[in-house]
Every structure is written in structure tokens, then in C-alpha cells.
């Protein structure tokens, strides 16, 4: 600083008294905050270092010395002069080059800027026209950055790069600045048309300064090159050489429909695109943007080639397929702005959730219905109607998600549908396929044709194989996107059947908790839920699915149990303060309600998910379970009689016989002859359920006698002989 200000002390709000004296020195040429406070107080900027970080002649004792090397020399001189109060080392974070690891010096240099502050408010306005995924980035991470945007330094003091097309006079007595925007303008002023715009060739273009009457000064290009981010922000128009050509193409393709990058680009590419689009065209550069999180290795660190902390991609492709990797990435939190740890187990989980269900449905159709199906949506069977209506609903939700670049949401919808297709529709319809029911065959054919078109952007290779096998067409990726009119919609049926599936899942969980195998019939299940009448037409299906003899439907939930809310005072206290006691009192008195999003409102105050828990208080706790979302209760009567146990025993044997058929290589439609040998204590059960067993395993003859010819051992001492009929 100047000598007249040598002892000036000014206030700065970023200086604290937590350590040291609370007084720090300011070096306006080496820190943004230092420069700001010095400029505010009229203190001139002094730059004593050259571009190499060495002291200049402004500091004669240390001229030519690198600043880090000068530290011990300066300390020694201060000590010799008796001006050193104390010498100590304080360790703190310091910027280093990520390539070389060498320490960096932030220093002021003359620069070129884009005056972003002049149109900052317009950038904020135009940002509202962009669809962001995740949505919160628009007004959060990106919006806040735009609100505080400052002028953008677009020049760099390097040799390699795109030279700034500005020429200045080399004589300050006759100042002049020329900025060029085309080769034609350069040719006009310099008399030659350059064929290489890089250094050193472009720097050779000089001409006399037109504003210098002496004719001695020369126009020379400034030494700086453009920040590479300026070039990346220019991509939309620069890639097609607009405005010099391709005007019609640019007008019809700008703004871009969609871009995707790491969410840190809110200060990089996303930002520079937006700055230049606003300044040049007064509109956004893109309509939709997916701002993803960071990809991490299994060690939790950012995935990188240097660390090698990632699965071998070729091994993943060979073992699981590229669709598995694609699905893993697109269905993960990373496309909702979160981070993603890449593990082989995670990739294989994607295979289990999406690829296998879809492929299994296709394999099932090939196996059980080798005759080609046809497009058909008019079946009267309730399962056919349900899966077609469920697919219509899925088509709408997937389309809506993809329209707003919610890729992970689209994956969720496809995964949910594949679960309904394989674990409900196909499983519940097996006997119809065995009987070659044309309604079932045509429905599954239609469903697979549509769902492969829906899933094609997400699973491009698997869907291609299935679709071509179904249709004989050239490619699913050349087919039209499913339209809303292709499938019959029936939201009431979908809602009712989804409720049935929810009830079944809850009952089966109860059976599992009580260690009651599914093939063992039980006397009764009671379903207590508001609007239970909607389930009446599905009673037979419920009985068969959960293997009970009777289903009782009732709207009277309270006679079987109730839900209670428990407030987590430790979690809710910091946010609610004194109101937490009001909430606890309201909850205890029953003054609370559950919201559609799963949160709870008590005493007019909404509780966050982590601030409460719900618990079921049931009349019969061990045999009662809550339906998802607090939709009601199911109560399972698990009394096992001798007759029920006998039927369960027979169904266990059916399963074992089906496995034996498969192991013998029999076709699913092959009829067989069976000689069935049961232990004496099970002979009565075998005779009682002989017709049931024979019918399920497609046996034309079923003899209860000693097995022979290398008998097959089944469970509980049963032996059988099987021959193809």
C-alpha cells in the first residue's frame, strides 16, 4: 500500500478474534476480500510479483526471488533488524494444483470480463422457464448462484487456447481498441484472411493505429486467450457456425430440449450456457436439464481412473449385460441429484428388479404359448382387464415422467409394472396358459409389445430382442411411442386390484411371521378396511392367493385394532420449541390425522417423518397386521385342523411332483402316469386328495401303490414312479 496509508486500520467483518490479535494485513493484489475492502477504502492496488510468482524491482532486496523461497529470507532480515515480534508456523488449508500438487498463488492480473451484473435479473427470470431435475436446483443451487452472480472473467494468461479477438494500440498516447467478430472483418482491416486463428499465427496480424497521426503506433492483439468455459457456453451456436450459416437450423433447434451434467455445473457449463444465451438471445439455452450427483466407488470416494475404485466395466457387461449397468445408473438417486456408490451387488439388483421380470414374462409366453399371439385388448377376464388397465396407467405415468426428464421416476414405474406383470398376472394366470387360453395368450402378447416400447429408452437391448421376437419388426427403437388410446383405461379396477394385492401381501407376511407355509390352508382371514365392499368381487381370488377357506370383509376397523402416533420429542423439539408439548398432548387425546404424503398433523401442526412413529394397537396382536398407508387391518385365523393339514400335505407333494416333472425334462403339457407310495400314517391323506394331486400334475393314471423302476424320493417318506403317458 502507499506510504501515506502505511498505518491505516480498517474494519472487515470477515476478521475474527478467535485466534491472534484480530488484526490481519491486507494484500489487495492477492485476495478477493482484501481487494474489495481496500478499494472501498481508497487504498491502491500494488502488484509486486511477476507472472512467475517472483518479486519485481518494486521490492529490490528480493527481486527475482520466488515468493515461497523468499519467506525464510524475509524472516531472517526482520529478525536482524530487530522488528520480528514472534515467528511461528500455522497450518491451514491452501490451494494446490490438482495436476501437479504445487501450491498456487491467487494474484490480480489485468483481465477481460463479461458484464454479467447488467443482465443478472433477466437471467433469474429466464431460469423460471427451465425444467430442472431435481426441481429444487432451479431456485436453490442454481437460482441462488444467479442472484449473486458477478461479472465473469473470461480471459486467461496462457499460450494455448482460443485467442481473444481484440487488438489494442501499443502506444497509450494514442489509445484504440478493435474487437473483431468475423474473418471478413479481419480481412477488411489487415488485408489478409487468416487460415489459422491460434497463436502464434494470429499474433502476427498487426497494422498501423488509424488514430495515431504520427503513424508510429501499432495495433497488436492482446496476449490473453479465452476461458475454455466461454467456449463451452458458446457450444449451441458455435457448433453450427451460427450466425454465419445454418440460421434456419439454429432457429428450429435452439433452445436445446435437454442437457445433462454433474450438478456442480451450476457454476460451470449450466451457468455459462445461461449467461451467453441471456446476453445474446434473451432466452434460455436449454429447456430441460438433469443435474446428477457424484459417482462414488465402493470406498465412498469419488470414482476415478487413478484410484481404480470401480468394477471392471467389461466384466459387468460380460456377466450382467450393459442394460444392467444402464438401469442401475438411471434408476438410482444420482439422477435426483444424490450421490451413487457403484457396487457389483447394486448392478445385479437392477437385473433382479427389472431385467429378469421382463425377460421371464417373455420366456413364459414362449414356453407355454409357442403359437404367436395377436394384438388384443377386449378380453372379459378380470386379470386380463386389470393388467391392460395397469399398463395404460403405467404408460401415462412413464410418459409424464420422461417428459420432465424424471428418468429415475420412469424406472420406478416400469419396475412396479413388471412386478405386477410377473408376480401377479402371470402367476395367477398359469393354468389358463396351460390350457392355451387365447385371451391370456393375446393379452400377454399385447402387454409385452407395449411395455417393451415403454421400456426401450431404459433397457434398449433387452427390449429390442423381446420386441423383435414378438412382432418380427425391424426395431423397437423405430416404433411409435404408445398412445393413450391404444389401451383400455379402468382406474377403478386398477385401484381395487392393487388393494387386493396389498391385502394378499400383508396376509402372506403374517403367515411368514407365524411360520405357516403358503401351501397349508387356514380357516379364515378378516379384512377390515373402509369401503371393503369394493373387494367383494375378488373374494375367491383372495381365498386362493392366501390359501384360506373364508374371507370376511368389514368396514369396522376399530373393533380389531387402532393406530397410535408417538411423538419423537427429541427430534421434534428443536424445530417446534414449546409447541412440541401441545403436539404430544393432542396426539394422546386422538387429535391427529394422517396426510396423503404419510406425514401427520396434530393440533394443526404438521410433523416431519422423523418426528413421529406410528404403532398398531390390535385386539389380537400376533395375528393382526396393518395394511400399507394405514388403510386398514387384516386378522388371520391360524387354527390348523387335521383336514387342513392333510390338504397342505397334498399341496406340498404337488409341488415336489412338479419339480420332478421338470427334472425329468417333461414338457409342461405332457400327460404322465404316476405310482404313488405313501407311508402308512399318510395313506389316508393320499387317498383323500388323490384327485387333487393327479389333476394338478396332469396325471392320466394315479395309482396309490408301491413305487418301482428307480423310484423318486419326495418329502415325508413319499416315493413315486413317473412315466410319460
ZAMARGU-4260 file (C-alpha; in steps of 0.2 Angstrom, whole numbers, plus 5000, padded with zeros to 4 digits):
<rodrens>
0) 5000/5000/5000 | 5005/5018/4998 | 5016/5026/5011 | 5003/5038/5017 | 4992/5023/5021
5) 5005/5013/5029 | 4997/5013/5046 | 4979/5013/5042 | 4967/5001/5051 | 4950/4997/5043
10) 4936/4986/5049 | 4932/4970/5040 | 4918/4958/5045 | 4927/4943/5040 | 4941/4945/5053
15) 4938/4937/5070 | 4946/4937/5087 | 4945/4918/5089 | 4964/4917/5086 | 4978/4930/5085
20) 4975/4949/5088 | 4960/4952/5077 | 4971/4962/5066 | 4977/4955/5049 | 4987/4963/5035
25) 4978/4966/5018 | 4986/4962/5001 | 4973/4968/4988 | 4983/4960/4974 | 4981/4943/4982
30) 4964/4940/4988 | 4946/4945/4983 | 4941/4951/5000 | 4957/4961/5003 | 4954/4969/4986
35) 4936/4973/4990 | 4940/4981/5006 | 4955/4991/5000 | 4945/4998/4985 | 4931/5003/4997
40) 4943/5012/5007 | 4953/5020/4993 | 4969/5010/4995 | 4978/5007/4979 | 4982/4990/4972
45) 5000/4986/4971 | 5007/4971/4962 | 5025/4967/4967 | 5025/4949/4958 | 5028/4945/4940
50) 5018/4931/4931 | 5030/4918/4938 | 5027/4922/4956 | 5044/4931/4958 | 5047/4948/4966
55) 5049/4963/4954 | 5060/4978/4955 | 5046/4986/4966 | 5054/4975/4980 | 5073/4977/4977
60) 5080/4966/4991 | 5071/4951/4985 | 5069/4955/4966 | 5069/4939/4956 | 5066/4928/4971
65) 5051/4916/4971 | 5039/4921/4984 | 5039/4905/4994 | 5058/4905/4993 | 5058/4922/5000
70) 5049/4918/5016 | 5064/4912/5026 | 5075/4927/5019 | 5062/4940/5024 | 5060/4932/5042
75) 5079/4932/5044 | 5080/4951/5038 | 5066/4956/5050 | 5075/4947/5065 | 5091/4955/5060
80) 5083/4972/5060 | 5075/4969/5077 | 5057/4970/5070 | 5052/4952/5072 | 5039/4950/5087
85) 5036/4932/5085 | 5040/4918/5072 | 5028/4903/5072 | 5020/4891/5059 | 5001/4889/5057
90) 4995/4875/5047 | 4979/4878/5037 | 4971/4873/5020 | 4979/4881/5005 | 4975/4879/4986
95) 4986/4867/4976 | 4986/4862/4958 | 4976/4846/4956 | 4988/4841/4942 | 5005/4844/4949
100) 5001/4846/4968 | 5011/4863/4968 | 5004/4877/4979 | 4995/4891/4969 | 4996/4910/4971
105) 4980/4920/4969 | 4985/4936/4961 | 4977/4951/4952 | 4981/4952/4934 | 4973/4963/4920
110) 4958/4953/4914 | 4943/4954/4902 | 4925/4952/4909 | 4908/4949/4903 | 4897/4962/4912
115) 4885/4949/4920 | 4878/4961/4933 | 4870/4971/4919 | 4858/4957/4915 | 4858/4947/4931
120) 4840/4950/4934 | 4835/4944/4917 | 4845/4928/4920 | 4835/4925/4936 | 4818/4927/4926
125) 4823/4916/4911 | 4828/4902/4924 | 4810/4900/4928 | 4807/4894/4911 | 4819/4879/4913
130) 4813/4862/4919 | 4826/4856/4932 | 4828/4838/4938 | 4829/4838/4953 | 4817/4853/4954
135) 4824/4861/4969 | 4840/4866/4960 | 4831/4879/4949 | 4828/4891/4964 | 4841/4883/4975
140) 4858/4879/4970 | 4857/4887/4953 | 4844/4901/4957 | 4854/4907/4972 | 4870/4907/4962
145) 4862/4918/4948 | 4855/4930/4961 | 4873/4933/4967 | 4881/4932/4950 | 4896/4944/4947
150) 4905/4949/4932 | 4913/4935/4923 | 4932/4935/4920 | 4934/4927/4903 | 4952/4929/4900
155) 4967/4918/4904 | 4985/4921/4903 | 4990/4906/4894 | 4998/4902/4877 | 4986/4888/4871
160) 4968/4892/4869 | 4956/4902/4858 | 4964/4920/4857 | 4953/4934/4862 | 4950/4944/4845
165) 4954/4961/4852 | 4968/4972/4846 | 4975/4987/4856 | 4987/5001/4852 | 5004/4999/4859
170) 5006/5017/4862 | 4995/5024/4877 | 4996/5041/4870 | 4985/5036/4855 | 4973/5023/4863
175) 4962/5012/4852 | 4953/4996/4854 | 4946/4985/4840 | 4936/4969/4843 | 4933/4958/4828
180) 4918/4946/4825 | 4922/4938/4809 | 4936/4933/4796 | 4928/4946/4785 | 4931/4960/4797
185) 4949/4954/4800 | 4952/4953/4781 | 4945/4971/4779 | 4957/4978/4791 | 4973/4968/4789
190) 4972/4964/4771 | 4974/4945/4773 | 4962/4931/4778 | 4970/4921/4791 | 4968/4902/4789
195) 4974/4898/4807 | 4966/4908/4822 | 4978/4901/4835 | 4994/4908/4842 | 5007/4912/4836
200) 5000/4914/4819 | 4986/4926/4824 | 4998/4937/4834 | 5007/4941/4818 | 4992/4951/4812
205) 4997/4969/4815 | 4993/4986/4807 | 4996/5005/4810 | 4985/5013/4823 | 4972/5023/4812
210) 4970/5035/4827 | 4989/5039/4828 | 4993/5054/4816 | 5011/5051/4818 | 5010/5033/4811
215) 5022/5026/4824 | 5010/5016/4835 | 5004/4999/4830 | 4988/4989/4833 | 4993/4972/4842
220) 4982/4958/4848 | 4980/4957/4867 | 4990/4942/4874 | 4976/4933/4883 | 4966/4918/4877
225) 4948/4914/4881 | 4942/4905/4896 | 4938/4887/4890 | 4921/4889/4899 | 4917/4904/4887
230) 4919/4891/4873 | 4908/4878/4881 | 4895/4891/4884 | 4895/4895/4866 | 4893/4877/4860
235) 4874/4879/4855 | 4878/4891/4841 | 4897/4889/4838 | 4895/4870/4834 | 4885/4875/4818
240) 4895/4891/4814 | 4880/4902/4818 | 4876/4916/4813 | 4887/4915/4798 | 4877/4899/4792
245) 4864/4887/4797 | 4852/4900/4803 | 4837/4890/4799 | 4843/4875/4808 | 4848/4885/4823
250) 4832/4894/4824 | 4822/4877/4825 | 4834/4869/4837 | 4838/4882/4850 | 4835/4881/4864
255) 4841/4863/4866 | 4827/4851/4873 | 4838/4843/4885 | 4856/4843/4893 | 4863/4833/4907
260) 4879/4835/4918 | 4885/4834/4936 | 4876/4846/4947 | 4892/4856/4951 | 4890/4863/4934
265) 4878/4875/4941 | 4893/4886/4942 | 4901/4879/4926 | 4893/4874/4910 | 4875/4876/4915
270) 4879/4894/4920 | 4890/4899/4905 | 4877/4892/4893 | 4864/4903/4903 | 4874/4919/4903
275) 4878/4919/4885 | 4860/4914/4880 | 4853/4928/4890 | 4866/4941/4884 | 4865/4936/4865
280) 4847/4929/4863 | 4837/4934/4878 | 4831/4916/4881 | 4837/4901/4889 | 4850/4889/4881
285) 4840/4873/4886 | 4823/4868/4890 | 4826/4854/4902 | 4842/4849/4912 | 4846/4834/4923
290) 4859/4839/4936 | 4865/4822/4943 | 4876/4819/4958 | 4893/4811/4960 | 4898/4793/4956
295) 4907/4786/4970 | 4917/4770/4971 | 4914/4756/4984 | 4927/4765/4996 | 4915/4780/4996
300) 4927/4791/4987 | 4924/4800/4970 | 4926/4787/4956 | 4942/4790/4946 | 4953/4781/4935
305) 4968/4785/4945 | 4961/4777/4961 | 4953/4762/4951 | 4939/4761/4964 | 4926/4754/4952
310) 4920/4737/4945 | 4928/4732/4929 | 4915/4738/4916 | 4920/4724/4904 | 4917/4711/4917
315) 4900/4719/4922 | 4895/4719/4903 | 4900/4701/4901 | 4891/4695/4917 | 4876/4706/4919
320) 4875/4715/4902 | 4876/4733/4898 | 4857/4735/4901 | 4860/4731/4919 | 4873/4745/4921
325) 4862/4757/4912 | 4847/4753/4923 | 4857/4754/4939 | 4863/4772/4934 | 4846/4778/4928
330) 4836/4771/4942 | 4847/4777/4956 | 4847/4793/4967 | 4861/4800/4956 | 4848/4807/4943
335) 4838/4815/4958 | 4854/4825/4962 | 4861/4812/4975 | 4877/4803/4975 | 4879/4785/4970
340) 4890/4771/4976 | 4894/4759/4962 | 4894/4741/4968 | 4893/4725/4959 | 4879/4720/4970
345) 4869/4736/4966 | 4871/4732/4947 | 4864/4714/4950 | 4850/4721/4960 | 4844/4730/4944
350) 4844/4714/4935 | 4833/4706/4948 | 4821/4721/4949 | 4818/4725/4930 | 4828/4714/4918
355) 4823/4697/4925 | 4804/4700/4927 | 4803/4707/4909 | 4813/4693/4902 | 4804/4680/4912
360) 4787/4686/4906 | 4793/4684/4888 | 4801/4667/4891 | 4785/4661/4899 | 4775/4666/4884
365) 4787/4657/4873 | 4787/4642/4883 | 4768/4640/4887 | 4761/4648/4871 | 4773/4644/4857
370) 4759/4649/4845 | 4761/4668/4841 | 4749/4679/4850 | 4740/4694/4842 | 4736/4711/4847
375) 4720/4711/4858 | 4713/4722/4872 | 4695/4716/4873 | 4696/4701/4885 | 4682/4699/4898
380) 4694/4690/4911 | 4696/4702/4926 | 4715/4698/4926 | 4717/4702/4908 | 4707/4718/4910
385) 4717/4723/4925 | 4734/4721/4918 | 4729/4730/4902 | 4722/4744/4913 | 4738/4744/4924
390) 4748/4746/4908 | 4738/4760/4902 | 4741/4769/4919 | 4759/4765/4918 | 4760/4772/4900
395) 4753/4789/4907 | 4765/4790/4922 | 4780/4785/4912 | 4776/4797/4898 | 4774/4811/4911
400) 4790/4807/4920 | 4800/4806/4904 | 4793/4822/4898 | 4800/4831/4913 | 4816/4821/4912
405) 4812/4812/4928 | 4822/4796/4922 | 4823/4788/4940 | 4804/4791/4941 | 4801/4782/4925
410) 4811/4767/4930 | 4801/4766/4946 | 4785/4765/4936 | 4792/4752/4924 | 4799/4741/4939
415) 4782/4742/4948 | 4773/4737/4932 | 4785/4722/4929 | 4782/4716/4947 | 4763/4717/4944
420) 4765/4708/4927 | 4776/4693/4933 | 4772/4691/4952 | 4753/4694/4950 | 4746/4692/4932
425) 4757/4678/4925 | 4757/4669/4941 | 4738/4670/4944 | 4735/4665/4925 | 4747/4650/4924
430) 4733/4637/4922 | 4725/4647/4908 | 4741/4646/4899 | 4742/4628/4902 | 4725/4627/4894
435) 4731/4638/4879 | 4718/4651/4883 | 4718/4663/4868 | 4713/4678/4879 | 4728/4675/4891
440) 4740/4672/4876 | 4734/4688/4867 | 4734/4699/4882 | 4751/4694/4887 | 4757/4697/4869
445) 4749/4714/4869 | 4756/4719/4886 | 4774/4714/4881 | 4773/4723/4865 | 4768/4739/4873
450) 4779/4738/4888 | 4794/4735/4878 | 4791/4751/4869 | 4789/4760/4885 | 4805/4752/4892
455) 4815/4754/4876 | 4824/4770/4882 | 4828/4762/4899 | 4833/4744/4893 | 4837/4746/4875
460) 4845/4729/4871 | 4833/4718/4881 | 4818/4726/4874 | 4825/4725/4856 | 4826/4706/4857
465) 4809/4704/4865 | 4800/4716/4853 | 4808/4709/4838 | 4804/4691/4844 | 4786/4696/4847
470) 4782/4706/4831 | 4796/4702/4819 | 4798/4720/4816 | 4814/4729/4812 | 4817/4738/4829
475) 4808/4743/4844 | 4818/4760/4843 | 4809/4764/4826 | 4792/4760/4833 | 4780/4774/4839
480) 4778/4778/4857 | 4762/4770/4864 | 4747/4782/4863 | 4734/4785/4876 | 4721/4777/4865
485) 4729/4760/4862 | 4724/4753/4879 | 4708/4752/4889 | 4709/4763/4905 | 4700/4757/4920
490) 4706/4766/4936 | 4693/4759/4947 | 4698/4741/4943 | 4717/4745/4945 | 4713/4753/4962
495) 4703/4739/4968 | 4715/4725/4961 | 4730/4735/4969 | 4721/4735/4985 | 4718/4716/4983
500) 4737/4713/4980 | 4741/4724/4995 | 4729/4713/5006 | 4737/4697/5000 | 4755/4704/5003
505) 4750/4709/5021 | 4742/4692/5024 | 4757/4682/5017 | 4769/4692/5028 | 4758/4687/5043
510) 4759/4669/5038 | 4778/4670/5036 | 4780/4679/5053 | 4770/4664/5061 | 4780/4651/5050
515) 4764/4645/5042 | 4769/4639/5024 | 4758/4646/5010 | 4753/4628/5004 | 4745/4625/5021
520) 4726/4630/5021 | 4720/4641/5035 | 4702/4644/5041 | 4699/4662/5038 | 4706/4680/5036
525) 4696/4696/5041 | 4700/4711/5031 | 4694/4727/5040 | 4696/4742/5029 | 4684/4757/5024
530) 4675/4753/5008 | 4678/4735/5010 | 4663/4732/4998 | 4675/4736/4983 | 4684/4719/4987
535) 4668/4708/4987 | 4670/4703/4969 | 4688/4697/4972 | 4684/4686/4987 | 4688/4670/4978
540) 4704/4677/4971 | 4709/4682/4989 | 4705/4665/4996 | 4715/4656/4983 | 4730/4668/4984
545) 4732/4667/5003 | 4726/4649/5004 | 4711/4652/5016 | 4694/4644/5017 | 4685/4660/5020
550) 4687/4679/5018 | 4677/4691/5029 | 4676/4709/5024 | 4671/4723/5036 | 4672/4742/5037
555) 4673/4740/5056 | 4692/4743/5059 | 4691/4749/5077 | 4684/4733/5083 | 4700/4724/5078
560) 4713/4737/5082 | 4719/4756/5080 | 4734/4766/5076 | 4743/4777/5088 | 4755/4790/5085
565) 4771/4793/5096 | 4779/4809/5095 | 4798/4809/5095 | 4801/4824/5106 | 4820/4824/5104
570) 4818/4826/5085 | 4803/4837/5085 | 4809/4849/5100 | 4822/4859/5091 | 4810/4863/5077
575) 4794/4866/5086 | 4800/4873/5103 | 4786/4875/5115 | 4774/4868/5103 | 4780/4851/5105
580) 4771/4849/5121 | 4755/4854/5113 | 4758/4841/5099 | 4761/4827/5112 | 4745/4832/5121
585) 4735/4832/5105 | 4741/4815/5099 | 4737/4807/5116 | 4720/4814/5115 | 4717/4807/5097
590) 4718/4824/5089 | 4728/4820/5074 | 4726/4815/5056 | 4737/4806/5043 | 4741/4816/5027
595) 4741/4809/5010 | 4760/4810/5009 | 4762/4800/5025 | 4765/4814/5037 | 4754/4818/5052
600) 4746/4833/5058 | 4742/4836/5076 | 4735/4851/5084 | 4736/4859/5067 | 4755/4857/5066
605) 4762/4845/5053 | 4775/4833/5059 | 4790/4828/5048 | 4793/4809/5046 | 4807/4808/5058
610) 4797/4817/5071 | 4785/4803/5075 | 4782/4785/5073 | 4765/4775/5072 | 4761/4759/5080
615) 4747/4747/5079 | 4737/4743/5094 | 4727/4727/5090 | 4714/4716/5099 | 4724/4701/5093
620) 4742/4707/5091 | 4750/4691/5085 | 4738/4688/5071 | 4734/4706/5066 | 4744/4717/5053
625) 4741/4734/5046 | 4738/4737/5028 | 4751/4749/5020 | 4747/4768/5022 | 4736/4764/5037
630) 4722/4758/5025 | 4715/4745/5037 | 4719/4729/5046 | 4720/4710/5042 | 4717/4697/5055
635) 4722/4679/5051 | 4714/4664/5060 | 4729/4652/5060 | 4720/4637/5068 | 4726/4621/5059
640) 4714/4606/5059 | 4718/4589/5053 | 4708/4591/5037 | 4718/4607/5033 | 4735/4599/5037
645) 4730/4585/5026 | 4726/4596/5011 | 4743/4606/5015 | 4752/4590/5014 | 4745/4585/4997
650) 4749/4603/4990 | 4767/4600/4996 | 4768/4584/4986 | 4761/4593/4971 | 4775/4605/4972
655) 4788/4591/4973 | 4780/4581/4959 | 4780/4597/4948 | 4799/4598/4952 | 4801/4580/4947
660) 4792/4583/4930 | 4804/4597/4927 | 4819/4587/4932 | 4814/4573/4920 | 4813/4585/4905
665) 4795/4583/4903 | 4786/4597/4893 | 4773/4607/4903 | 4759/4600/4893 | 4764/4581/4894
670) 4752/4569/4902 | 4760/4557/4915 | 4756/4541/4924 | 4761/4540/4942 | 4763/4526/4955
675) 4762/4535/4972 | 4769/4526/4988 | 4765/4535/5004 | 4770/4530/5022 | 4756/4521/5032
680) 4752/4536/5043 | 4749/4546/5027 | 4740/4534/5016 | 4723/4541/5021 | 4728/4559/5017
685) 4735/4552/5000 | 4719/4544/4996 | 4708/4558/5002 | 4717/4570/4990 | 4721/4559/4976
690) 4711/4568/4963 | 4718/4585/4968 | 4736/4579/4966 | 4733/4570/4950 | 4724/4585/4942
695) 4737/4597/4946 | 4752/4586/4939 | 4742/4581/4923 | 4742/4563/4928 | 4730/4552/4917
700) 4733/4537/4929 | 4737/4539/4948 | 4740/4523/4957 | 4742/4523/4976 | 4754/4508/4977
705) 4772/4504/4979 | 4783/4514/4968 | 4795/4505/4956 | 4808/4507/4942 | 4821/4518/4951
710) 4808/4527/4962 | 4809/4546/4966 | 4811/4551/4984 | 4799/4565/4989 | 4796/4573/5006
715) 4790/4564/5022 | 4794/4547/5016 | 4784/4548/5000 | 4791/4539/4984 | 4784/4540/4966
720) 4787/4532/4949 | 4783/4544/4934 | 4781/4539/4916 | 4776/4549/4901 | 4758/4544/4897
</rodrens>
